[in-house]
Amino acid sequence: MNAQKLLSLWGLKWNPFSSEVPSEGLLVTAKIESFAWRVEQLVQEGGFALITGESGTGKSVALRIVAERLSALREVVVGVLERPQSKTADFYRELGDVFSVKLSPSNRYGGFKALRERWKAHVASSRIKPVLLVDEAQEMAPDVLSELRILSSADFDATSLLTVVLSGDARLPDLLRHPDLVPLGTRIRTRLNTDSASREELSDLLSHSLSKAGNASLMTPELMDTLIDHCAGNYRLLMTMGGELLAYGMVHEAERLDEKSYLEVFQPRRRRVASKKKARV
């Protein structure tokens, strides 16, 4: 959206419904705060953390908050696996790029050993602790997850060389029940399960988003209640609907978004039919 128009029309510093809002625009709930703190402690020893939940319930926001918290720690190096669906060779290639280690996919043991030595050297000389974040982890192949488990530890599991945060939808817990992944499942040290949001949680998010963006009264209370009623407890759907209303408001240069805006955007056919019936009467 046009940032200048958002500012001039409503005094907004950014689009409050965008997935790219700055850190200060994110709502850190008590549940996410607790999980982020536990992951920070986990980094000191290494191991696995898990975020699971249905689509649109806040997994990506939680992962982003964790990433920013960890990146702020001087001794921590945070890497993100961009292609969780990769096969083993591509997984090693990407992991090498993430942590600046030259790996040869044709020589798995050589790459495995090089990466381990790199991490061991980091821990021994500078105390840098590597962390790998994986979104959409339900797409990972069982053999790649097994490689990651073996790669992350040394000295008969006495030494952890890597902290891994896996995030995925309801298919991820099922994947971790695969016979080959039972050893990984038992190594998960802390978990966050994101559920459908309550009315209070949705209201908190909407109010927080508008306030932080610069205009807490952009929407009428009635419109906010209507959005909450129709988003089925889903954060993403709430933000998507808010974004559509914002676009409508920009086109029509509305001073404030209200229930009339909602009817225009989401129930135009019903509104037209009602108008025709009224005209006949």
C-alpha positions as a LaTeX table, in Angstrom:
\begin{tabular}{lrrr}
\hline
Residue & $x$ (\AA) & $y$ (\AA) & $z$ (\AA) \\
\hline
Met1 & 0.00 & 0.00 & 0.00 \\
Asn2 & 1.02 & 3.60 & $-0.54$ \\
Ala3 & 2.85 & 4.52 & 2.66 \\
Gln4 & 2.50 & 8.24 & 2.06 \\
Lys5 & $-1.26$ & 7.96 & 1.65 \\
Leu6 & $-1.54$ & 5.83 & 4.78 \\
Leu7 & 0.26 & 8.58 & 6.67 \\
Ser8 & $-1.61$ & 11.53 & 5.19 \\
Leu9 & $-5.07$ & 9.94 & 5.33 \\
Trp10 & $-4.96$ & 8.27 & 8.74 \\
Gly11 & $-1.61$ & 9.14 & 10.30 \\
Leu12 & $-0.41$ & 5.54 & 10.04 \\
Lys13 & 3.33 & 4.85 & 10.17 \\
Trp14 & 2.83 & 1.49 & 8.44 \\
Asn15 & 0.11 & $-0.89$ & 7.32 \\
Pro16 & $-1.01$ & $-2.49$ & 10.61 \\
Phe17 & $-2.33$ & $-5.56$ & 8.78 \\
Ser18 & 0.79 & $-6.36$ & 6.76 \\
Ser19 & 2.88 & $-9.44$ & 7.54 \\
Glu20 & 5.93 & $-7.16$ & 7.32 \\
Val21 & 5.16 & $-4.85$ & 10.24 \\
Pro22 & 8.26 & $-3.78$ & 12.22 \\
Ser23 & 9.14 & $-5.56$ & 15.44 \\
Glu24 & 7.41 & $-2.97$ & 17.61 \\
Gly25 & 4.16 & $-3.73$ & 15.81 \\
Leu26 & 4.16 & $-7.40$ & 16.87 \\
Leu27 & 2.07 & $-8.42$ & 19.86 \\
Val28 & 4.14 & $-10.50$ & 22.28 \\
Thr29 & 1.65 & $-12.51$ & 24.32 \\
Ala30 & 2.52 & $-13.99$ & 27.69 \\
Lys31 & 2.63 & $-17.43$ & 26.06 \\
Ile32 & 5.11 & $-16.35$ & 23.39 \\
Glu33 & 7.16 & $-14.41$ & 25.94 \\
Ser34 & 7.51 & $-17.53$ & 28.07 \\
Phe35 & 8.48 & $-19.69$ & 25.09 \\
Ala36 & 11.04 & $-17.16$ & 23.81 \\
Trp37 & 12.64 & $-17.02$ & 27.26 \\
Arg38 & 12.85 & $-20.82$ & 27.42 \\
Val39 & 14.50 & $-20.95$ & 23.99 \\
Glu40 & 17.04 & $-18.34$ & 25.11 \\
Gln41 & 17.95 & $-20.63$ & 28.01 \\
Leu42 & 18.03 & $-23.65$ & 25.71 \\
Val43 & 20.64 & $-21.98$ & 23.51 \\
Gln44 & 23.12 & $-22.15$ & 26.37 \\
Glu45 & 23.09 & $-25.95$ & 26.18 \\
Gly46 & 21.73 & $-26.71$ & 22.71 \\
Gly47 & 18.86 & $-28.95$ & 21.71 \\
Phe48 & 15.50 & $-28.86$ & 19.96 \\
Ala49 & 12.42 & $-26.63$ & 20.42 \\
Leu50 & 9.08 & $-27.07$ & 18.70 \\
Ile51 & 6.27 & $-24.72$ & 17.59 \\
Thr52 & 3.07 & $-26.33$ & 16.31 \\
Gly53 & $-0.45$ & $-25.20$ & 15.48 \\
Glu54 & $-2.96$ & $-24.74$ & 12.72 \\
Ser55 & $-2.44$ & $-22.23$ & 9.93 \\
Gly56 & $-3.01$ & $-18.63$ & 10.97 \\
Thr57 & $-2.69$ & $-19.16$ & 14.73 \\
Gly58 & 0.58 & $-17.23$ & 15.17 \\
Lys59 & 3.41 & $-19.72$ & 14.57 \\
Ser60 & 5.35 & $-17.49$ & 12.17 \\
Val61 & 5.02 & $-14.47$ & 14.47 \\
Ala62 & 6.29 & $-16.55$ & 17.39 \\
Leu63 & 9.24 & $-17.76$ & 15.30 \\
Arg64 & 10.03 & $-14.20$ & 14.20 \\
Ile65 & 10.00 & $-12.98$ & 17.80 \\
Val66 & 12.29 & $-15.83$ & 18.85 \\
Ala67 & 14.64 & $-15.05$ & 15.94 \\
Glu68 & 14.89 & $-11.37$ & 16.90 \\
Arg69 & 15.47 & $-12.18$ & 20.58 \\
Leu70 & 18.23 & $-14.64$ & 19.74 \\
Ser71 & 19.84 & $-12.35$ & 17.15 \\
Ala72 & 20.20 & $-9.71$ & 19.84 \\
Leu73 & 22.42 & $-12.05$ & 21.87 \\
Arg74 & 26.07 & $-11.34$ & 21.15 \\
Glu75 & 27.29 & $-14.94$ & 21.26 \\
Val76 & 24.52 & $-16.42$ & 19.09 \\
Val77 & 24.52 & $-16.92$ & 15.30 \\
Val78 & 21.01 & $-17.47$ & 13.91 \\
Gly79 & 20.47 & $-19.20$ & 10.59 \\
Val80 & 17.21 & $-19.90$ & 8.73 \\
Leu81 & 16.60 & $-22.96$ & 6.57 \\
Glu82 & 14.72 & $-21.58$ & 3.56 \\
Arg83 & 13.89 & $-24.87$ & 1.79 \\
Pro84 & 12.69 & $-27.42$ & 4.36 \\
Gln85 & 11.54 & $-29.74$ & 1.57 \\
Ser86 & 15.12 & $-30.25$ & 0.33 \\
Lys87 & 16.64 & $-33.71$ & $-0.04$ \\
Thr88 & 19.74 & $-34.58$ & 1.95 \\
Ala89 & 22.30 & $-33.25$ & $-0.54$ \\
Asp90 & 20.55 & $-29.88$ & $-0.90$ \\
Phe91 & 20.03 & $-29.74$ & 2.85 \\
Tyr92 & 23.78 & $-29.97$ & 3.40 \\
Arg93 & 24.45 & $-27.42$ & 0.69 \\
Glu94 & 22.03 & $-24.91$ & 2.24 \\
Leu95 & 23.26 & $-25.60$ & 5.77 \\
Gly96 & 26.78 & $-24.89$ & 4.59 \\
Asp97 & 25.68 & $-21.56$ & 3.11 \\
Val98 & 23.81 & $-20.63$ & 6.30 \\
Phe99 & 26.83 & $-21.19$ & 8.55 \\
Ser100 & 29.57 & $-20.29$ & 6.05 \\
Val101 & 31.01 & $-23.78$ & 5.80 \\
Lys102 & 31.93 & $-25.19$ & 2.40 \\
Leu103 & 30.19 & $-28.55$ & 2.11 \\
Ser104 & 30.35 & $-31.15$ & $-0.65$ \\
Pro105 & 26.99 & $-32.86$ & $-1.12$ \\
Ser106 & 28.71 & $-35.74$ & $-2.89$ \\
Asn107 & 30.75 & $-36.42$ & 0.21 \\
Arg108 & 28.24 & $-36.52$ & 3.06 \\
Tyr109 & 30.66 & $-37.65$ & 5.74 \\
Gly110 & 33.24 & $-35.07$ & 4.70 \\
Gly111 & 30.62 & $-32.30$ & 4.84 \\
Phe112 & 29.25 & $-33.62$ & 8.10 \\
Lys113 & 32.71 & $-33.65$ & 9.67 \\
Ala114 & 33.60 & $-30.17$ & 8.35 \\
Leu115 & 30.44 & $-28.64$ & 9.75 \\
Arg116 & 30.94 & $-30.29$ & 13.12 \\
Glu117 & 34.52 & $-29.07$ & 13.30 \\
Arg118 & 33.42 & $-25.57$ & 12.36 \\
Trp119 & 30.89 & $-25.51$ & 15.18 \\
Lys120 & 33.30 & $-27.04$ & 17.67 \\
Ala121 & 35.85 & $-24.36$ & 16.79 \\
His122 & 33.24 & $-21.63$ & 17.30 \\
Val123 & 32.25 & $-22.94$ & 20.72 \\
Ala124 & 35.85 & $-23.47$ & 21.84 \\
Ser125 & 37.35 & $-20.20$ & 20.62 \\
Ser126 & 34.61 & $-17.59$ & 20.67 \\
Arg127 & 31.67 & $-19.25$ & 22.43 \\
Ile128 & 29.43 & $-18.50$ & 19.44 \\
Lys129 & 26.35 & $-20.71$ & 19.59 \\
Pro130 & 24.67 & $-21.63$ & 16.27 \\
Val131 & 20.87 & $-21.70$ & 16.08 \\
Leu132 & 18.90 & $-23.05$ & 13.12 \\
Leu133 & 15.27 & $-21.98$ & 12.57 \\
Val134 & 13.03 & $-24.06$ & 10.31 \\
Asp135 & 9.57 & $-22.82$ & 9.32 \\
Glu136 & 7.13 & $-25.19$ & 7.58 \\
Ala137 & 9.11 & $-28.06$ & 9.09 \\
Gln138 & 6.30 & $-30.50$ & 8.31 \\
Glu139 & 7.70 & $-30.47$ & 4.76 \\
Met140 & 11.04 & $-31.98$ & 5.85 \\
Ala141 & 11.86 & $-35.55$ & 4.85 \\
Pro142 & 12.41 & $-38.02$ & 7.71 \\
Asp143 & 15.96 & $-38.81$ & 6.56 \\
Val144 & 16.86 & $-35.08$ & 6.58 \\
Leu145 & 15.47 & $-34.65$ & 10.10 \\
Ser146 & 17.50 & $-37.67$ & 11.18 \\
Glu147 & 20.63 & $-36.12$ & 9.68 \\
Leu148 & 19.90 & $-32.91$ & 11.58 \\
Arg149 & 19.55 & $-34.81$ & 14.85 \\
Ile150 & 22.86 & $-36.62$ & 14.42 \\
Leu151 & 24.59 & $-33.47$ & 13.20 \\
Ser152 & 23.50 & $-31.47$ & 16.22 \\
Ser153 & 25.32 & $-33.46$ & 18.88 \\
Ala154 & 28.68 & $-35.02$ & 19.67 \\
Asp155 & 30.46 & $-37.03$ & 22.37 \\
Phe156 & 27.65 & $-39.58$ & 22.63 \\
Asp157 & 25.05 & $-36.82$ & 23.02 \\
Ala158 & 27.01 & $-35.26$ & 25.89 \\
Thr159 & 27.76 & $-32.15$ & 23.78 \\
Ser160 & 25.17 & $-30.20$ & 21.78 \\
Leu161 & 26.60 & $-28.38$ & 18.77 \\
Leu162 & 23.39 & $-26.74$ & 17.59 \\
Thr163 & 20.04 & $-25.40$ & 18.76 \\
Val164 & 17.15 & $-26.11$ & 16.39 \\
Val165 & 13.68 & $-24.54$ & 16.46 \\
Leu166 & 11.19 & $-26.44$ & 14.29 \\
Ser167 & 7.87 & $-24.79$ & 13.41 \\
Gly168 & 5.03 & $-26.41$ & 11.53 \\
Asp169 & 1.34 & $-27.20$ & 11.33 \\
Ala170 & $-0.55$ & $-30.18$ & 12.75 \\
Arg171 & 1.29 & $-32.53$ & 10.38 \\
Leu172 & 4.60 & $-31.95$ & 12.18 \\
Pro173 & 3.74 & $-33.86$ & 15.40 \\
Asp174 & 2.54 & $-36.71$ & 13.20 \\
Leu175 & 5.81 & $-36.63$ & 11.26 \\
Leu176 & 7.81 & $-36.82$ & 14.49 \\
Arg177 & 5.98 & $-40.06$ & 15.34 \\
His178 & 7.69 & $-41.71$ & 12.37 \\
Pro179 & 9.69 & $-44.70$ & 13.70 \\
Asp180 & 12.96 & $-43.19$ & 12.44 \\
Leu181 & 12.25 & $-39.89$ & 14.22 \\
Val182 & 11.38 & $-41.15$ & 17.69 \\
Pro183 & 14.95 & $-40.32$ & 18.89 \\
Leu184 & 14.48 & $-36.73$ & 17.69 \\
Gly185 & 11.08 & $-36.42$ & 19.35 \\
Thr186 & 12.54 & $-37.37$ & 22.71 \\
Arg187 & 15.13 & $-34.57$ & 22.35 \\
Ile188 & 12.59 & $-31.74$ & 22.13 \\
Arg189 & 13.22 & $-29.68$ & 25.25 \\
Thr190 & 10.54 & $-27.00$ & 24.99 \\
Arg191 & 7.29 & $-26.63$ & 23.05 \\
Leu192 & 4.76 & $-23.99$ & 22.03 \\
Asn193 & 1.34 & $-24.96$ & 20.73 \\
Thr194 & $-0.63$ & $-22.14$ & 19.11 \\
Asp195 & $-4.41$ & $-22.51$ & 19.36 \\
Ser196 & $-7.41$ & $-20.68$ & 17.96 \\
Ala197 & $-7.53$ & $-17.26$ & 19.56 \\
Ser198 & $-10.17$ & $-16.14$ & 22.04 \\
Arg199 & $-12.20$ & $-12.96$ & 21.53 \\
Glu200 & $-10.00$ & $-11.21$ & 24.10 \\
Glu201 & $-6.81$ & $-12.26$ & 22.31 \\
Leu202 & $-8.16$ & $-11.12$ & 18.93 \\
Ser203 & $-9.27$ & $-7.81$ & 20.42 \\
Asp204 & $-5.84$ & $-7.31$ & 22.00 \\
Leu205 & $-4.12$ & $-7.95$ & 18.66 \\
Leu206 & $-6.39$ & $-5.59$ & 16.73 \\
Ser207 & $-6.05$ & $-2.80$ & 19.30 \\
His208 & $-2.29$ & $-3.29$ & 19.57 \\
Ser209 & $-1.80$ & $-3.28$ & 15.78 \\
Leu210 & $-3.76$ & $-0.07$ & 15.25 \\
Ser211 & $-2.23$ & 1.71 & 18.23 \\
Lys212 & 1.36 & 0.85 & 17.34 \\
Ala213 & 0.79 & 1.85 & 13.70 \\
Gly214 & $-0.32$ & 5.29 & 14.88 \\
Asn215 & $-4.13$ & 5.42 & 14.88 \\
Ala216 & $-5.90$ & 3.50 & 17.64 \\
Ser217 & $-9.31$ & 4.86 & 16.57 \\
Leu218 & $-9.06$ & 4.00 & 12.87 \\
Met219 & $-11.85$ & 1.42 & 13.29 \\
Thr220 & $-15.04$ & 1.90 & 15.23 \\
Pro221 & $-15.58$ & $-0.47$ & 18.19 \\
Glu222 & $-18.56$ & $-1.96$ & 16.37 \\
Leu223 & $-16.44$ & $-2.79$ & 13.32 \\
Met224 & $-13.74$ & $-4.36$ & 15.49 \\
Asp225 & $-16.38$ & $-6.56$ & 17.14 \\
Thr226 & $-17.73$ & $-7.54$ & 13.73 \\
Leu227 & $-14.29$ & $-8.54$ & 12.46 \\
Ile228 & $-13.66$ & $-10.61$ & 15.57 \\
Asp229 & $-17.05$ & $-12.32$ & 15.13 \\
His230 & $-16.21$ & $-13.35$ & 11.56 \\
Cys231 & $-12.56$ & $-14.46$ & 11.71 \\
Ala232 & $-13.18$ & $-17.84$ & 13.37 \\
Gly233 & $-10.49$ & $-17.31$ & 16.00 \\
Asn234 & $-7.81$ & $-17.07$ & 13.31 \\
Tyr235 & $-5.22$ & $-14.28$ & 13.58 \\
Arg236 & $-4.28$ & $-14.43$ & 9.91 \\
Leu237 & $-7.88$ & $-14.19$ & 8.75 \\
Leu238 & $-8.41$ & $-11.21$ & 11.06 \\
Met239 & $-5.40$ & $-9.42$ & 9.56 \\
Thr240 & $-6.44$ & $-10.31$ & 6.00 \\
Met241 & $-9.91$ & $-8.89$ & 6.53 \\
Gly242 & $-8.42$ & $-5.78$ & 8.13 \\
Gly243 & $-6.13$ & $-5.34$ & 5.15 \\
Glu244 & $-9.05$ & $-5.50$ & 2.71 \\
Leu245 & $-10.93$ & $-2.90$ & 4.70 \\
Leu246 & $-7.88$ & $-0.66$ & 4.76 \\
Ala247 & $-7.56$ & $-0.90$ & 0.97 \\
Tyr248 & $-11.25$ & $-0.03$ & 0.62 \\
Gly249 & $-10.82$ & 2.93 & 2.92 \\
Met250 & $-7.87$ & 4.23 & 0.91 \\
Val251 & $-9.77$ & 4.03 & $-2.37$ \\
His252 & $-12.77$ & 5.86 & $-0.90$ \\
Glu253 & $-10.66$ & 8.14 & 1.33 \\
Ala254 & $-12.76$ & 7.25 & 4.35 \\
Glu255 & $-12.06$ & 9.21 & 7.51 \\
Arg256 & $-12.78$ & 6.14 & 9.62 \\
Leu257 & $-13.59$ & 2.50 & 8.95 \\
Asp258 & $-16.99$ & 1.38 & 10.24 \\
Glu259 & $-19.59$ & $-1.36$ & 9.78 \\
Lys260 & $-20.76$ & 0.24 & 6.55 \\
Ser261 & $-17.26$ & $-0.35$ & 5.18 \\
Tyr262 & $-17.54$ & $-4.00$ & 6.23 \\
Leu263 & $-20.84$ & $-4.43$ & 4.38 \\
Glu264 & $-19.41$ & $-2.76$ & 1.27 \\
Val265 & $-16.37$ & $-5.05$ & 1.22 \\
Phe266 & $-17.62$ & $-8.40$ & 2.46 \\
Gln267 & $-21.38$ & $-8.43$ & 1.83 \\
Pro268 & $-21.91$ & $-6.38$ & $-1.34$ \\
Arg269 & $-24.36$ & $-8.85$ & $-2.92$ \\
Arg270 & $-26.47$ & $-9.16$ & 0.23 \\
Arg271 & $-26.52$ & $-5.38$ & 0.54 \\
Arg272 & $-27.63$ & $-4.97$ & $-3.10$ \\
Val273 & $-30.40$ & $-7.55$ & $-2.74$ \\
Ala274 & $-31.64$ & $-5.89$ & 0.44 \\
Ser275 & $-31.62$ & $-2.51$ & $-1.30$ \\
Lys276 & $-33.67$ & $-3.85$ & $-4.23$ \\
Lys277 & $-36.24$ & $-5.39$ & $-1.89$ \\
Lys278 & $-36.52$ & $-2.13$ & $-0.01$ \\
Ala279 & $-36.97$ & $-0.23$ & $-3.28$ \\
Arg280 & $-39.84$ & $-2.56$ & $-4.36$ \\
Val281 & $-41.64$ & $-1.95$ & $-1.10$ \\
\hline
\end{tabular}
